[in-house]
C-alpha cells in the first residue's frame, strides 16, 4: 500500500481573512477552482472563483462572470481535464429544486457560456452536490439526497451515452454509501482508488476522509496521462510553450494550453485508441510534432521535449504531410501539420524556408525526382493559399537520392517518402 503522507497547510497569498472552500484542482494541478462566500466583489452568498499557479506561486483569484455567478448560491466547481467544461452546484432559478448540478462550456473568443442544467437524469427536487468529473470526461460522480439511497446524502455516478447525454444516475451502493452522509468524492486518474468524505461511524468525529477500491461497475473509462517538460535544446532552460493535441480522425483540436512559464511542465489527459497529432510550438523556435496512438488501458507517460531555436540551416521533416499514391495531391489530414508551418512563418516573419520533397526508390529515378518536386510545389501552394508570401518559399525535389531508411523494407521506404523544410 502506498505511504500515507501527512497533510500540509496550503498557503496562498490571498487566503487570509476570507471565506473560501469547495475547492478542486485541474488535472494538471495548475488551476484551482473554489467557492468564495461573501467576498466584496461577490454577487450572491457564495460565488465561484479560480486561481492559476505559475511555478509554485498561486496568483490572485479571478471571479467567474455573471452568467455563472448569480444572486443565489454557487459552489463546488469541478473542471474537465481538457479545461473546456465546468460542473458546479447552484440554487439558482430554473433548477429542479434545492441545489442542482449545472455546467458551463468554454467558447473560444467568447469565454464561459451561460450555464445549462444537467436535467432530470441527474437533478431532483432534493439537493445535488459536489460534482467530480473524471479525467475521461465521460463519468460524473456526485452527492445527492434526492435520488433513492441508503442514508441522507449518497454518492452516485452518471455516464454519457453515444450522443453525449447523461444517462440516469446510479447509486454507488454499499459499502461506499452508508446510512449516514457521503458528500465529496475523488477518483484517481487510473480508476483504481477513490476517496470520499463521510460522517459515518468509525471516524474521528464530524466528516472524515475514507478511501475505497473501484470496481468495474463504478470505474471510469481508461485514460492516458501524458506529462512532459519542454526545454530549449541549446541552454536547457524551461520554456513556456503552446501545447496542442488534435484528433486526426476529425481534425478537431482537443487540447490547447501553455506549459508552466517557470518550469516548462504540462500534463494532458487523452483517450486510448485515438490517433492524435501532438504539437509543441513557440515563437522563435522550430515546432515539434508527433503522431501518438495509445492502444492500452490506463497508462502514464513522462518525457522531456527539446525545442530548437530558429537558425539558418535548421531542418525538420513534416512527418504528417500525406499525398495520394503516386500523386502530388495532398490528403485532407495534411492540413493539421501544414497549418503549424503557416503559424511558424506568421509568428516568425523574418524566416524563409526551402521545401524539399523526397521519395523512395520504387519507380524510375526521373519520375521520382519530378514527383518529389511536384509534391514540394503542392506544399508551397498550400502555404501561399494561406497568405504566406511566395518570395519566402523555395522548392526542391531530390527524388530517391537521399534516403534516411532502408529501401529494402516497407518501413524504410515509408521513412524515405517525406517532406522536409529547411530554414533559410
Buried (B, 14 or more C-beta within 10 A) or exposed (E): EEEEEEEEEEEBEBBEEBEBEBBBBBBBEBBBBBBBBEBEEBBBBBBBBBBBBEEEEBBEBEBBEEEBBBEBBBBBBBBBBBBBBBBBBBBBEEBBEBBBBBBBBBEEEEEBBEBEBBEEEBBBEBBBBBBBBBBBBBBBBBBBBBBEBBBBBBBBBBBBEEEEEBEEBEBBBEEBBBEBBBBBBBBBBBBEEBEBBBBBEEBEEEBEEBEBEBEEEBBBBBBBBBBBBBBBBEEEEBBBBBBBBBBBEEEEBBBBBBBBEEBBBBBBBBBBEBEBBBBBBBEEBBBBBEBBEBEEEBBEEEEEBBBBEBEEEBEBBBBBBBBEEEEBEBEEBBBBBBBBBBBBBEBBEEBBBBBBBBBBBEEEEEBBBBBBBBBBBBBBBBBEEBEBEEEBBBBBBBBBEEBEBEBEEEEBBEBBBBBBBBBE
